[in-house]
Amino acid sequence: MQNKQLKAWGLPTNLADQTYPRGLIMGRIVGQNHTMYKVKTAANERRATVSGHLANLAIEPQDYPAVGDWVLLREDTASADMAMIERRLPRHSLFLRKAAGRKSTAQIVATNVDTVFICMALDKNYNLNRLARYLVVAWDSGAMPVVVLTKADLTDQLAQQVMQVTQIAAGAQVVTCSVTNDTWRRILPYVQPTETVAFIGSSGVGKTTLINQLMGEQVGQTQAVRKSDARGRHTTTSRDLLRLPNGGLVIDTPGMRELSVLNGDFKTTFADLEDLAKMCKFNDCTHTSEPGCAVQAAIQAGHLSPERLDSYRQLSEEATTNQALHGKAREDAKLARMFGSKKQMKAMIRERRKQRR
């Protein structure tokens, strides 16, 4: 009975078939406010915090539970509606980005998502390089990306823009819609019962409005877009998992001013470049001035845009740099957890060397 009720919230078969320690309750995180979580269990919805054991195992933010995660809870005997999150269960998809600013830590955008809607408005927000950035991360997440071109009523170049997007979508479906009419319903086939979808994109592209349409009610506030740069003045500031009237599940994510690539699927997103590179004369071709470069030949013939190659180079270099920084930061965090700091670690090593003499 418990699994039947939780399957309505997307419980996958592989987790439902597992045997878990006695005394622990399964649930899915449906909301988060700093260190306090809302967890949906088979019996009810309760508040929860991370146990000390789980917190001690966590090295960085991505190791903590997030909205969309399946977890195991232990009831708090002191409070009927409180529980402790003892374990985070394996994720089948994880949408990560590098934390904004100079931080090299990873930040969770969405987890355990089946379909991710990449929203881009057909106004001043239209940017193919930005779309490629979202696609690189989305394909790597394990979720199925769908490109949603919003505000289709604001462009007079719809056919051309759809063609451009389709060419770089790497097999992802492309949907055009406008919230001013019923074309928003074109996303409905991708929102299936018990499956989880997430909306990502810049502020002001209409993510929250689309969710309000799916819900059939106002669950998120929207505000006008600045005419100067087409950016929304409002962005979702929290994450919540909502159950839709048709039985589907949706996660609204905050609007992103930047999406810094940490991990990415370049082979899928840039499959056209990958295929061309295989035909280059040299295996280590840099696609700049080498003889027999199939990529440069395609650019000269007008089959590939120079901007496409520039986007590939920028994103791949960014990912390589961020991965190196992230790896170093994670190792530093482990050392700090074990020894307090590098300085303390070195002092401990010197002390042990003295004792051995």
C-alpha positions in Angstrom: 0.0 0.0 0.0 2.8 2.4 0.9 4.6 1.9 -2.5 1.3 2.3 -4.4 0.7 5.7 -2.8 4.3 6.8 -3.4 4.2 5.7 -7.0 1.8 8.5 -7.6 4.7 10.7 -6.6 7.1 9.0 -9.1 8.6 6.2 -7.0 10.7 4.2 -9.5 10.5 0.4 -9.5 14.1 -0.1 -8.6 13.7 1.8 -5.4 10.3 0.2 -4.6 11.7 -3.3 -4.9 14.5 -2.7 -2.3 14.5 -3.8 1.3 15.3 -1.0 3.7 16.3 -1.0 7.4 13.4 -1.5 9.9 12.2 1.8 11.4 12.9 4.0 8.4 10.2 5.5 6.3 10.5 6.3 2.6 9.5 9.7 1.2 10.2 12.2 -1.5 11.4 15.7 -0.9 8.8 18.2 -2.3 10.1 21.4 -0.8 13.1 23.0 0.8 13.8 26.2 2.8 17.4 26.4 3.7 18.1 23.4 6.0 14.4 22.5 6.5 12.7 20.1 4.0 9.2 19.1 3.3 8.9 15.3 2.6 5.9 13.5 1.2 5.5 10.0 2.7 2.8 7.5 2.1 1.0 8.6 5.2 1.4 12.4 5.2 3.7 15.3 4.5 6.1 16.2 7.3 9.0 18.5 8.0 12.5 17.0 8.2 16.1 17.9 8.7 19.3 16.1 7.8 20.7 13.8 10.4 24.1 14.3 11.9 25.4 11.1 10.3 24.3 12.2 6.8 25.7 15.7 7.3 29.1 14.2 8.4 29.2 12.2 5.1 28.4 15.2 2.9 31.4 17.0 1.5 29.7 19.7 -0.6 26.1 20.8 -1.4 25.4 18.1 -4.1 25.9 15.5 -1.4 22.9 16.8 0.5 19.3 15.9 -0.3 17.4 18.2 -2.7 13.9 18.7 -4.0 13.0 15.6 -6.1 15.2 13.2 -4.0 13.9 10.0 -2.5 15.1 9.6 1.1 14.7 7.4 4.2 13.4 9.1 7.3 13.4 8.3 11.0 10.5 9.7 13.0 11.3 12.3 15.6 9.8 11.0 18.9 9.7 14.5 20.3 7.6 15.9 17.5 4.8 14.2 15.6 5.3 16.2 12.4 9.2 16.2 12.4 11.6 13.6 11.1 15.3 13.1 10.4 16.6 12.3 7.0 19.0 9.3 7.5 19.7 8.4 3.9 19.5 9.8 0.4 18.6 7.1 -2.1 20.3 6.9 -5.5 19.3 9.4 -8.2 18.5 8.5 -11.8 19.1 12.0 -13.1 21.0 15.0 -11.8 21.1 18.4 -13.3 24.2 20.2 -12.0 25.9 23.5 -12.6 28.9 25.3 -11.1 27.8 27.6 -8.3 27.5 31.2 -9.5 30.4 33.5 -8.9 33.9 32.4 -8.1 32.9 29.4 -6.1 34.0 26.1 -7.6 31.4 24.0 -5.8 28.6 22.2 -7.7 25.0 23.3 -7.3 21.9 21.2 -7.9 19.4 22.5 -10.3 17.1 19.5 -10.4 17.2 15.8 -9.5 15.3 12.7 -10.4 13.7 14.4 -13.4 12.5 12.5 -16.4 12.0 15.4 -18.8 13.7 18.8 -18.6 12.1 21.7 -20.5 14.7 24.2 -21.7 12.7 27.4 -22.1 13.9 30.2 -24.4 11.8 33.2 -25.4 11.6 34.3 -29.0 12.3 37.9 -28.1 15.6 39.5 -27.0 16.2 36.4 -24.9 16.8 34.4 -28.1 20.4 33.2 -28.0 21.7 30.0 -29.7 24.9 29.9 -27.8 23.0 30.0 -24.5 20.8 27.2 -25.7 23.8 25.1 -26.6 25.0 25.7 -23.0 21.8 24.4 -21.6 21.7 21.4 -23.9 25.3 20.4 -22.9 24.2 20.2 -19.3 20.8 18.8 -19.9 21.9 15.8 -22.0 24.6 15.1 -19.3 21.9 15.1 -16.5 20.3 11.8 -17.5 16.9 13.5 -18.2 15.4 13.9 -21.7 15.6 17.6 -22.8 12.8 19.3 -24.7 13.4 22.8 -26.1 10.4 25.1 -25.5 10.4 28.3 -27.5 8.1 30.7 -25.7 6.5 34.0 -26.7 6.1 32.8 -30.3 3.6 35.6 -30.8 6.4 38.2 -30.4 8.5 37.2 -33.4 8.1 37.6 -37.2 10.9 35.1 -37.9 9.4 32.0 -36.3 10.1 29.5 -39.1 13.8 30.6 -39.3 14.3 30.5 -35.6 12.7 27.1 -35.3 15.0 25.8 -38.1 18.0 27.2 -36.3 17.1 25.7 -33.0 16.2 22.3 -34.5 19.7 22.2 -36.2 21.5 22.5 -32.9 19.0 20.6 -30.6 20.9 17.3 -31.1 17.7 15.3 -31.4 15.8 17.0 -28.6 12.2 17.8 -29.5 11.4 21.5 -30.2 8.0 23.0 -29.2 6.8 26.5 -29.9 4.1 28.1 -27.8 2.7 31.3 -26.4 0.9 31.8 -23.1 -1.5 34.3 -24.7 -3.3 31.4 -26.4 -3.8 27.7 -26.1 -0.5 26.8 -27.8 1.0 26.2 -24.4 -0.9 22.9 -24.5 1.7 21.6 -26.9 3.9 20.7 -23.9 1.1 18.4 -22.5 2.3 15.2 -24.3 5.6 15.4 -22.5 3.9 15.7 -19.0 2.9 12.1 -18.2 1.3 10.8 -15.0 3.9 9.9 -12.2 6.8 11.3 -14.3 8.7 14.4 -13.2 9.4 17.4 -15.4 11.5 20.5 -14.6 11.5 23.9 -16.3 14.8 25.7 -16.6 15.9 28.9 -18.4 16.6 32.5 -17.9 14.4 34.8 -15.8 11.3 36.1 -17.7 11.0 33.4 -20.3 7.6 32.2 -19.0 8.5 29.1 -17.0 6.2 30.0 -14.0 3.4 31.0 -16.3 3.6 27.6 -18.1 3.4 25.9 -14.7 0.4 27.9 -13.7 -1.3 26.8 -16.9 -0.5 23.2 -16.2 -1.8 23.5 -12.7 -4.9 25.3 -13.8 -4.3 27.9 -11.0 -1.8 30.6 -9.9 0.9 28.7 -8.0 3.7 31.1 -8.8 3.8 34.9 -9.2 5.0 36.5 -12.4 5.9 40.1 -13.2 6.4 42.2 -16.2 9.5 42.0 -18.4 11.8 45.0 -18.8 11.6 46.3 -22.3 15.3 47.3 -22.4 16.7 43.8 -22.2 13.7 41.4 -22.1 14.7 40.2 -18.7 12.1 39.3 -16.1 12.0 41.4 -12.9 10.9 38.3 -11.0 12.4 34.9 -10.7 11.4 31.8 -8.7 13.6 31.9 -5.6 12.7 28.4 -4.2 12.2 24.9 -5.5 9.1 22.9 -5.0 7.8 19.7 -6.5 4.1 20.0 -7.4 1.6 17.3 -8.4 -0.4 18.3 -11.5 -4.1 17.6 -12.1 -3.2 15.0 -14.7 -0.9 13.1 -12.3 2.3 14.5 -13.6 4.9 16.1 -11.3 6.7 19.4 -11.9 9.7 21.2 -10.4 10.0 24.9 -10.9 13.5 26.2 -10.7 14.9 29.7 -10.1 15.7 31.7 -13.2 19.4 31.7 -14.0 21.5 34.7 -14.8 24.3 32.3 -15.7 24.7 28.6 -16.2 28.4 27.7 -15.7 29.2 24.3 -17.2 30.7 21.8 -14.8 29.9 18.5 -16.6 28.5 18.3 -20.1 27.6 15.8 -22.8 29.5 17.3 -25.8 29.2 14.2 -28.0 25.4 14.5 -28.1 25.1 18.3 -28.2 27.8 18.8 -30.7 27.3 15.6 -32.7 27.7 17.5 -36.0 31.2 18.7 -34.9 32.2 15.3 -33.5 31.3 13.6 -36.8 33.2 16.2 -38.8 36.2 15.9 -36.6 36.4 12.1 -37.3 37.1 13.0 -41.0 40.0 15.4 -40.3 43.3 14.3 -41.6 45.0 14.4 -38.2 43.5 12.8 -35.1 44.7 15.7 -32.9 43.4 18.4 -35.2 42.7 21.7 -33.4 40.4 22.8 -36.3 42.3 26.0 -36.8 44.8 25.9 -39.6 45.8 22.2 -40.1 45.6 20.9 -43.7 42.8 18.4 -44.3 40.6 19.8 -41.5 37.0 18.7 -42.2 35.6 21.2 -39.7 37.2 24.2 -41.4 36.2 22.8 -44.8 32.5 22.7 -43.6 32.8 26.3 -42.4 34.2 27.4 -45.7 31.4 25.6 -47.6 28.8 27.3 -45.4 27.6 24.0 -43.8 28.8 25.0 -40.4 28.8 28.4 -38.7 32.1 29.7 -37.1 29.9 30.7 -34.1 29.1 27.0 -33.6 32.8 26.1 -33.4 33.4 29.0 -31.1 30.6 27.8 -28.8 32.0 24.3 -28.7 35.5 25.6 -27.8 34.3 27.9 -25.2 32.1 25.4 -23.4 34.5 22.5 -23.6 37.3 24.7 -22.2 35.0 26.1 -19.5 34.0 22.5 -18.5 37.6 21.4 -18.3 38.6 24.3 -16.1 35.6 24.0 -13.8 36.1 20.3 -13.4 39.7 20.8 -12.4 38.7 23.5 -9.9 35.9 21.5 -8.6 38.1 18.4 -8.1 40.6 20.5 -6.2 37.9 22.1 -4.1 36.4 18.7 -3.2 39.8 17.3 -2.2 40.4 20.4 0.0 37.0 19.9 1.6 37.8 16.3 2.4 41.1 17.3 3.9 39.4 20.0 5.9 36.9 17.4 7.1 39.6 15.0 8.2 42.2 17.4 9.6 40.5 20.8 10.0 42.7 22.6 7.4 45.8 22.1 5.3 47.8 24.0 7.9 46.6 21.7 10.6 47.3 18.7 8.4 50.9 19.8 7.8 51.4 20.4 11.5 50.1 16.9 12.3 52.5 15.3 9.7 55.5 17.2 11.2 54.5 16.1 14.7 54.3 12.5 13.6 57.7 12.7 11.9 59.2 14.0 15.1 57.7 11.1 17.0 59.3 8.6 14.6 62.8 9.9 15.1 
